[in-house]
């Protein structure tokens, strides 16, 4: 009977996806540094989306790093082992609470950069124009009634 229970426990561990493990790690890392946190189901889904996007970003950046010649290549690989998880956990919790979804176009983008102080990669989060619009509509003191997004050229002249 005990071996059957162990097999069931192992099968449950195996069925947890990488994104769910990332979400659990983010919650654990955030809680250990900043106190207990509870996430809604939507925030947990957003954390999984952050994992997907960050994983894709790391893989793309690693390909670019490996494409460089040995002379110009950074020695630190762009992998999950070299990511500053404590900073990432705080940022993921903060941006998921604002409901910015990295899988949606122009909501938020992640850019890895090397932090030489701890020899790890930090993720820079850049909010896109749709993310700014979302924040303005949901959290602005004076919420806008209409938002117009246009392409701006260097020779454009604006009137108030």
Protein Blocks (a to p, Z undefined) as FASTA:
>chain_A
ZZmmmmmmmmmmmmpcfklmmmmmmmmmmmmmnopadddfklmmmmmmmmmmmmmmmmmm
mmmmmmpcfklpcfbdcdfklpcfklmmmmmmmmmmnopafkbghkbccdddddfklopa
cddddddfklmmmmmmmmgmbdcfbdcdddddfkbccdZZ
